[in-house]
Amino acid sequence: MSDKKLDIEEILFLKTAVPAVGKVQFGDLLRAEPINTNWGYDRGQPIDRVYIESFLQQHQGDVRGRVLEAGDNSYTMRFGGARVTKSDVIHVNAGTAGATIIGDLSAAEHIGSNLFDCIILTQTLHLIFDLRAAVQTLERILKPGGVLLMTVPGISQVDYGDWQNTWYWSMTVASVTRLLTERFSESMEVRSRGNVFTAIAFLHGLSQEDVPAVDNLLVDDPHYPLTILARAVKLAKGEQTT
């Protein structure tokens, strides 16, 4: 057996072996305070953005026509480009730069029905207390055949900034699936991304640049849902799922 083969096996053993009780080496993680409290932005790119942006890249063909995005329209422009004919931005706070619609999705009677071909809702739904009302609005304002591309946090710190007092929920695949099924029937797909390592790193506010190997980001374990990703389609009246 070659030395190189032995090196690989030793590395795999070190990554999977379970240390004895009292022999766990915590290193830099042996602390009660997080390393960073700004999601990793102070150190690079947040870990969860790997999952969010790869999800939007995968479904970029859905970003077309009239598109509504929460917060700003950066993902609309990045993933929709020339396919977007009109870009709208919704924000809960009046006076927000770039916002074309002000309001809470759970109380949005002022937004017309059947308007949007696509809604991009990243890391937003957990800030709304009345989840069912918000999902009802999302389905209502989509055109028949329109697509909701949504991400929500699973395992996460609570925001230290402006959103800490409205951070109502952390989600799971089961909760998102049940919530969306009430309005979108079965015309949807929901999955989680992340693993125990990325969950720990994210809780400490580490960035993608802190992770020693990209492979550590790409392994998914459904028992450690860092980010929940959902694509839901509004069916035309009378249309059936298959």
N, C-alpha and C positions, 0 to 999 in steps of 0.2 A: 504494500500500500504506500502511495507517494506521500511525501510530507505535506503537499498541497491538499490532498484528500483528508489527511488528518486534521489540518487546520480548519477546513470547512466543517468537519464533523464536530470538532471542539467548539466552534462558534455556535453551531446549532444546539449542542448540548447546553451551553451556557445560557442560550436564549429560552430554552424550554425546561431546564431543570428546576425543581422546586427546592429552594433552600430550607434548611432545617429551621425549626422554631428558634427565634432569637438570633439567627444568622443572616437575616435580610439586610442588605446594604442599601440604605435609603439615600445616601449621598446628599445632593443639593435639595432633595425633596423633604428632608427632615426639618420641617419648619411649619409653624402654625399659620403664618402669613403667606399669601401667594407671591410668587416671584414678580408677577406683573398683574395689574388690575385693569388693563385696557385691551383685553382680548388678544394681545400680541402685537397690536399696531405699533407700540413703542419699540418693538424689536424686529419687525418685518411684517409679514402677511399672516393674519390669523389662520389657525389650522382649519377651522370649519369652512373657510372660503375655498379650499380644495374641493370639498364635496359640493358646495353650492354652485360653484362656477362650472364644474364638470357636468353637473346635472343640467344647467342651462345650456351648455354647449351641446349636450346630447339632444336636447329638444329645441334647438335654435330655430328649426323650421316652423315651430308654433308661434314664434314671435313675429307677427305680421299684421298688416291692416292697422286698425285702431287698437293701441296698446295702452293699458293702464298699469302704472308701477307705483308702489308705495315708497315714499321718501324722496326719491329722485329718479331720473330716467337713464341712469348710467348703464344698467343692464339692457334696457330696451335698445339703446343705441349700439351697444357692443355686440349684442347677439341678434338683433333684428336688422339693423342697418337700413338698406334700401327697401326692404320688405315692409317697413313701417310707413304707413301713410299719415298717421296722426298719433302723437305721443301725449298722453296725459299723466299727470303726477298727482296722487292723493296724499294729503298730510293732515294730521289732526290739528296742527297749530296754525292759526291764521297768520298771514304775513310771511310764511316760509318761502324763501326764494325758489322759483321754478314750479311751485305748486299751482295746478290749474283747478283742482277740486279740494276744498277744505271740508273735513268731516270725519266722523267716526263710522267705520263700516257697520257697526251694530245699530246705528241710528242714521241711516243714509237715504231717507225717503226722497231727498232732493236730487238724487242721482237717478237718471232715467233708466228704464229697462232695456235689455237687448242692445247695448251700445258697443261692447268691446269684443274684438276677436281674440284677445289674449290679455290676461291679467298676470303680472309678475308680483308675487307677494313673498318677499324673502325676509325672514326673521321679524315678523310683524304680528301675526295672529295671536301670539302669546301675550301681547300687550293689551288685548281687548278682553274684557271680563265676560261679556255675553257672546261666547263662541258661536252658538247656534244662530243667533241673529246675524252675526258677521258672515257666516257661511251662506246663509239665506240670501244676503245682499250680493255676495260674490256670484252666486249662481244666477240671480235675477238680472244683474247688469251685464252678464255675458250674452253674446249673441248665440242662438242655436248653432252648435258646432264649435263654439268658442272654447278656449283652453285656459284653465287655471294652472299656473306653475308656482308651487308654493313650497317654502321651506320653513321649518320651525325648529327651535332648539330642543334637544332632549337633555342630555347631561350637560350642565352649564353652571357657571357662576351667575349670580344675579347682578345686573348692571350697577355700577357704582355711580353712574351719572344721572342724566335727566329721566331715565326710564325706570329707575329702581322702584318707584312707588306705584307703577302700573305694570310691573312684571308679575302677571297673575299665574302663569302656567308654565310647566315644562311638559313635553309631550312624549308619546310613544307611538309606534306604528299602530298598535291596537286602538288607541284613542283617536288618532287622526283618521284611520280607516272608518271607524264607527261614525265619527262626526261628519265626514264627507259623504258617506253612504246615504245619510238622511236627505241630501239634496241632489246628489249626483248619481244615485243608484249604484250600479257596478261599473260605470264608465270611468274607471280611475285605476291608478297604480300607486302604491305607497311602499316605500322602503326606507331603511335606515343606513347610515354610513358611520364608521368609526369602530374603535376597539378599545380595550382597556388602557393601552398605552396612550393613544391619542386623547382619550377622555381625561387621563391624569394630566397630560401636558396642557390640554385646553383649560382645565380648572386652574392651573398655575399661570395661565396667561402667556404661555410660551408661543412662539411663532413657528411657521413652516421652516424658517431658517435655523431654528434650534433643533429640529429633528435630524438625527444622524443619518438616516437613510429613508429615501422616499417610499420604499417598500413598507415601512412601518405605518405610513399614512393610508396605504391602499388595501390593507387587510381589513375586512369587515366582520364584525362579530355582533349578531343581532341582540346579544345580551348587554351590549354597551352602546346604546344608540346616541351618538354625539349629535347628529343632525338627522331630522326626518325630512324626506323629500316626497312630494306628492304631485302627480299630474292628473287632473280631472277634466273631463270634457262634458259640456252641456249638450245633452242630446236634443235633437229636434223633437217637437211634440209628436208622440206616437211611435218614436224610434225605439227599438229594442236593443239591448246589449246581447252579445253572443259569447 
